[in-house]
Amino acid sequence: MPPCSPVCESATTATRARGPGTRPRSVACFTPTDQLVADRARLLTTSYVLDETATRLRYDLGLEVALAFRDTIREAERLRRLRVVWVDRRVEGLAWDVLSRYAEVPLSFTDAVTIAVARSRRIREIFGFDEDFEAAGLEVAPGR
């Protein structure tokens, strides 16, 4: 199996959201996501990304979609295709360091957590759309 690759919130939301307000470029995410599944890619995300995604789905598309997302996450974990890193104080501390170091980049705290986790695991590629990760030296796929 390929090495783990972190998933940012925009990619997670894009793969589930098919309703009003979905970013037009999110549609491009479906093919790469399907390819990741076909390639049996192992993905890694954080509890903060899941929190942001579930909240956004709940408010934008409704509870049913948010619960379907939960079920998808549970199934992916069961199949060992997804690993969720639960954010603790150490990771939060590293994320604050990331925010300080890249003060000129408009990173969300969740993005800073993702960068901190990727660095601590020597992961260089993020599956998502957020170009801000590139400023931190990470490759973004599928990218723009």
Secondary structure, DSSP 8 states (H G I E B T S, - for coil): ----EEB-HHHHHHHH--STT--GGGHHHHHHHHHHHHTT--EEEEHHHHHHHHHHHHHHH-HHHHHHHHHHHHHHHHTTSEEEE---HHHHHHHHHHHHHTTTS---HHHHHHHHHHHHTT--EEEES-THHHHTT-EEEE--
